[in-house]
Amino acid sequence: MKKSNHERGLAKHCFARAQDESYARIREHTPIYDVDAHLRQQRKNKRRKALLDSTALFCSVLFAFSFFFMGE
């Protein structure tokens, strides 16, 4: 039966290594095989986020002005 890191006394070592700045800079990710498709997806996500942000801003402004002029 395999012992866990905690049972072997390595839990503190793993935690300290994860908190180390040089270790935190390593970013693992899925490799990108189709760069054009990846860039298209990023642009699509950026447009979707911009649309969502502008819609939220418009709704907030609309609500604020309707709330201000509700008493008239």
Secondary structure, 3 states (H helix, E strand, C coil): CCCCHHHHCCHHHHHHHHHCHHHHCCCCCCCCCCHHHHHHHHHHHHHHHHHHHHHHHHHHHHHHHHHHCCCC
